[in-house]
Amino acid sequence: MRLLFSFAATLLVLVSCRQPEATGSADYPYEPVAFTKVHLTDSFWSPRIETNRKVTIPVSLRRCEETGRMANFAKAGGLMEGEFEGLRYNDSDVFKVIEGAAYSLSIHPDPELDHYLDDLIAKITAAQEPDGYLFTLRTIGRGDDIDRMGETRWSNLITSHELYNVGHLYEAAVAHHQATGKRTLLDVAIRNADLLCSVFGPDRIRDVPGHEEIEIGLVKLYRATGNHRYLETARFFVDERGNPERHTMESERRERWYSQDHLPVRRQSKAVGHAVRAAYFYAGVSDVAALTDNESSRPALDRIWHSIVDRRMYLTGGIGAHRRHEGFGEDYELPNAEAYAETCASIANALWQHRMFLLHGEGKYIDVLERVLYNGFLSGVSLEGDTFFYPNPLAADGETKFNQGQATRSRWFRTSCCPVNVARTMPSIPGYLYAVRAGEIYVNLFAASQAHVDLDGGRIRLEQRTEYPWMGDIEITVRPERPAPFAILVRIPGWARNQPVPSKLYRYQGEAGEVALAVNGSPVAVTPQRGYVRLERTWSPGDTVRLELPMDVRRVVAHEAVEADRGRVALERGPIVYCVESVDNGGDIGRIPVPRGARFSVEHRADLLGGVTVISGPGFTAVPYNVWSNRGPGAMAVWLPEKGD
């Protein structure tokens, strides 16, 4: 079994069947350890994952029912009468929440949820047309959004979302099959994918969807079935994009850069257009590059990565500066109150960052992934798990509406991709902790947990003890079945090496504290290579690795070209970005000064916001950005004016 997280990894790690006869030797050189093999016991992620299981997934299913998303399948299948309700991409919301429910079933069996999915999948099966086509709006043929789908199948791919929808179907189908062993949804996906493979290709229809995702879904389906046509079609969509002489041009309403269709990917150098579409595309390109051993697109992926991390990413790991097109701005254009930084974009960014690690094995990609997970992604859902942010600004006045008509988190949205994306992402978090390569185990993220890692035919149990991210002490106990030689590569986070991001976009004022590392109590020199310290020895059951990371409060300043942050400073501690809220500070929080010589104190408050560490400075209190707006509407700011001593 080969586990590859795609969930757009689309954020999710998936266990998928590897078919050597189909793939040959090409694949990612680094392999993630499946989320099903990592059991979290920490006080940070475990409660959020449990809230996702008990609240977010049931809420998402219920709201998909209430808004007619599920009824659309019943109507298309002739099980009930009526017009299509909602928007043309609503099918995808149902598929995404099925995916999240399947991930949850993988680690927490639930007969009631299992039966619920069976009934829902029966409606989806009924909605599928005899040749495999599945797009409920077209099948029903009546509804408010019908003018966006095109007169015939595939005739308006730029706006129809019919390929975007089924890309999420494929991801859900693979997840459901792996969780339950049932083929009901997988067979629906296979029939649809077989149709697509017969319709699209170099000697057939040459066009690309406006919203990428089909590439990721086809690769997942390929991994699950071994059908090489799915990988070939994914590669076709990757190669076809950006070749206007060969396929339908976008309408005059938007430039082709909006859908990353302005240049062939191998010639692209900047992240442009709609941020979610872009990051999904880059993730799909990474998959295809790895599985086809195609080197031609890798330099472009590296260039685009630098474009984002060097010049177009928020301190929170969020991407997308413009609300007008939900996408990237120009270099260093990173406004705070006007930031879009869509929750889905953070998820897509995390998925792509993980894939870049799987391609290159460098810690800098995990540095960005960690920043996204703890900040830009987690802010998108409330502590209660039932209200959500669509955009995630870095400043708010508490009154101006920014969240689809609200000044705080919303219960749901007419376009509700973000809640269901959260629902499918949260259960997959454990799959980011570890990765393996021949003779090597990579420790990427830190959380109290137990993991079972298969390495070179042997099984190793790893136990992490830590209060991360609130404390920097991490102890890893290594328990191989018998003494065995292998290497453990421990990531030293960039923030602990005085580098908030792997570029000059942001920097710390002052120096970082010391990092200490020891094996069985004996100190080890901390000289990271590619972001990791390599510990190679014959490991015996009970051996321990102890890592101590400095947890000082750090002052962050942005590159001088970021106009919105000039003369301002942000606060971090460990991987956590902080903000100030009016509920703690009152008044005009955007004017709260941070003196250059200010000293800070920290206190862990178990009674506040689910248990957080609070930073206190001269005249202000700061809380983690990821929990802002959990105490009602109010003003918030990440970047505060810096004043002289």
JODA-V147649 format. One record per pair of residues at least 24 apart in sequence whose C-alpha atoms are under 7 Angstrom apart, sorted by the first residue. I is the first residue (numbers start at 1). J is the second residue. Records with the same first field share a line. If there is no record, write none. Layout:
I: J ; J
This chain:
3: 32 ; 33 ; 34
4: 32
6: 216 ; 351
7: 351
8: 216 ; 280 ; 283 ; 348 ; 351
9: 351
10: 347 ; 348 ; 351
11: 347 ; 348 ; 350 ; 351 ; 425
12: 425 ; 428
13: 428 ; 431
14: 175
16: 223 ; 224
17: 223 ; 224
18: 223
19: 226
22: 226 ; 228
23: 291
26: 290 ; 291 ; 292 ; 293
27: 290 ; 291
28: 290 ; 358 ; 359
29: 358 ; 359 ; 437
30: 358 ; 359 ; 361 ; 435 ; 436 ; 437
31: 358 ; 435 ; 436 ; 437
32: 431 ; 432 ; 434 ; 435 ; 436
33: 431 ; 434 ; 435 ; 453
34: 431
35: 428 ; 430 ; 431
36: 106 ; 107
37: 451 ; 452
38: 430 ; 431 ; 449 ; 450 ; 451 ; 452
39: 449 ; 450 ; 451
40: 430 ; 447 ; 448 ; 449 ; 450
41: 448 ; 449
42: 447 ; 448 ; 449
49: 426 ; 427
51: 385
52: 385 ; 423 ; 426
53: 104
55: 385 ; 386
56: 385 ; 386 ; 423
57: 97 ; 101 ; 423
59: 386
60: 97 ; 420
61: 97
64: 94
69: 94
70: 94
72: 136
73: 123 ; 124 ; 127 ; 136
74: 123 ; 127
75: 140
76: 127 ; 136 ; 139 ; 140
77: 123 ; 126 ; 127
83: 140 ; 142 ; 143
84: 137 ; 140 ; 142 ; 143
85: 143
87: 145
88: 137 ; 145 ; 160 ; 161
89: 161 ; 165
91: 165
92: 165 ; 168
93: 416 ; 417 ; 420
95: 168 ; 169 ; 172
96: 168 ; 172 ; 420 ; 421 ; 424
97: 420 ; 423 ; 424
98: 172
99: 171 ; 172 ; 175 ; 176 ; 424
100: 423 ; 424 ; 425
102: 175 ; 176 ; 179
103: 175 ; 179 ; 427
104: 427
105: 179
106: 179
121: 185
125: 188
131: 195
132: 191 ; 192 ; 195
133: 192
134: 192
135: 162
157: 208 ; 209 ; 210
158: 209 ; 210 ; 250
159: 210
161: 211
163: 209 ; 214
164: 211 ; 212 ; 213 ; 214
166: 214
167: 213 ; 214 ; 216 ; 217 ; 218
168: 217
170: 217 ; 218 ; 221
171: 217 ; 220
174: 221 ; 224
197: 229 ; 230 ; 233
201: 233 ; 236
206: 246 ; 247
207: 247 ; 248
208: 237 ; 240 ; 241
210: 259
211: 259 ; 277
212: 277 ; 280 ; 281
213: 280 ; 281
215: 284
216: 284
235: 288
238: 285
239: 264
265: 297 ; 300
266: 296 ; 297 ; 300
267: 300
268: 300
269: 300 ; 303 ; 304
270: 303 ; 304 ; 307
271: 304 ; 307 ; 308 ; 328
272: 328
273: 327 ; 328
274: 325 ; 326 ; 327 ; 328
275: 319 ; 320 ; 326 ; 327 ; 328 ; 345
276: 344 ; 345 ; 348
279: 348 ; 349 ; 352
280: 348
282: 352
283: 351 ; 352 ; 355
286: 355
309: 503
310: 503 ; 504 ; 505
311: 505
316: 371 ; 372 ; 375 ; 376 ; 577
317: 346 ; 368 ; 371 ; 372 ; 375 ; 376
318: 346 ; 372 ; 376
319: 345 ; 346
332: 561 ; 562
333: 562
334: 562 ; 564
335: 564
336: 393 ; 394 ; 395 ; 564
337: 393 ; 394 ; 395 ; 396
338: 393
339: 392 ; 393 ; 394
340: 391 ; 392 ; 393
341: 391 ; 392 ; 393
342: 390 ; 391 ; 392
343: 377 ; 380 ; 389 ; 390 ; 391 ; 392 ; 418
344: 418 ; 421
346: 372 ; 376 ; 377
347: 377
362: 530 ; 531
363: 491 ; 530 ; 531 ; 532
364: 502 ; 531
366: 444
367: 493 ; 494 ; 501
368: 501
371: 575
374: 575 ; 576 ; 626
375: 576 ; 577 ; 625 ; 626
378: 626
379: 625 ; 626 ; 627
382: 630
383: 630
386: 411
387: 411
388: 419
390: 418
394: 637 ; 638
395: 636 ; 637 ; 638
396: 635 ; 636 ; 637
397: 634 ; 635 ; 636
398: 633 ; 634 ; 635
407: 633
408: 629 ; 633
439: 486 ; 487
440: 486 ; 487 ; 488
441: 487 ; 488 ; 489
442: 488 ; 489 ; 490
443: 489 ; 490 ; 491
444: 490 ; 491
469: 574 ; 575
470: 613
471: 551
472: 548 ; 549 ; 550 ; 551
473: 547 ; 548 ; 549
474: 546 ; 547 ; 548
475: 544 ; 545 ; 546 ; 547
476: 544 ; 545 ; 546
477: 542 ; 543 ; 544 ; 545
478: 541 ; 542 ; 543 ; 544
479: 540 ; 541 ; 542
480: 540 ; 541
482: 540 ; 541
483: 538 ; 539 ; 540 ; 541
484: 538 ; 539 ; 540
485: 537 ; 538 ; 539
486: 536 ; 537 ; 538
487: 534 ; 535 ; 536 ; 537
488: 534 ; 535 ; 536
489: 532 ; 533 ; 534 ; 535
490: 532 ; 533 ; 534
491: 531 ; 532 ; 533
492: 528 ; 531 ; 532
495: 574 ; 575
496: 549 ; 550
504: 559
505: 558 ; 559
506: 556 ; 557 ; 558 ; 559
507: 556 ; 557 ; 558
508: 554 ; 555 ; 556 ; 557
509: 555 ; 556
513: 550
514: 550
515: 548 ; 549 ; 550
516: 547 ; 548 ; 549
517: 546 ; 547 ; 548
518: 545 ; 546 ; 547
519: 544 ; 545 ; 546
520: 544 ; 545
553: 600
565: 639
567: 641 ; 642
568: 639 ; 640 ; 641 ; 642
569: 639 ; 640 ; 641 ; 642
570: 638 ; 639 ; 640
576: 624
577: 624 ; 625
578: 622 ; 623 ; 624 ; 625 ; 638
579: 622 ; 623 ; 624 ; 625 ; 636 ; 637 ; 638
580: 621 ; 622 ; 623 ; 636 ; 637 ; 638
581: 634 ; 635 ; 636 ; 637
582: 634 ; 635 ; 636
583: 634
584: 621
585: 620 ; 621
589: 635 ; 636 ; 637
590: 637 ; 640
591: 640 ; 641
592: 640 ; 641
593: 640 ; 641 ; 642 ; 643
594: 640 ; 641 ; 642 ; 643
595: 642 ; 643 ; 644 ; 645
596: 642 ; 643 ; 644 ; 645
597: 645
